[in-house]
Amino acid sequence: MLPEADKYNYSKRYIQAQLQVMLGGRIAEEIASDDITTGASNDLERATEMARRMVCEWGMSDGLGKVTFGVKSQEIFMGRDFGTSKNYSEDTAQRIDTEIKKILDAAYDKARKLLEKNRELLDQISGLLLEKESLDRQEL
């Protein structure tokens, strides 16, 4: 991914594409080497957090609808958890987890199909990356 400009407003379609990119490295490992490594851990963490925000902050869940979950902490006290506090039931927490997994699974499936369809390009790019550590836009 190449930074184009600072953005603060993202469409659901754009976020879903970003999730596919984040999961692409793990999928490429699976396809190319029939194994996985710990290399994608940060991508998985970021993808999970983005999917959680889709569900809990941005109302982008088909299953839970246009609602937010969790209350952001406003006041800071010693020993108080920074972040959000839970304002929903255990049942809702399970539904949130299910929605997050559903979003990530859909992104994973779509990215996997794209990489399998473009396997030759995947092999070419991975070969170039073995020679060089990174590629710029022109090289791609």
ABEGO torsion letter per residue (X at the ends): XBBABBBABBBAAAAAAAAAAAAAAAAAAAAAAGBBBAAAAAAAAAAAAAAAAAAAAAGABAAAEBBBBEBBBABBBBGBBBEBBBABBAAAAAAAAAAAAAAAAAAAAAAAAAAAAAAAAAAAAAAAAAABABBBAAAX
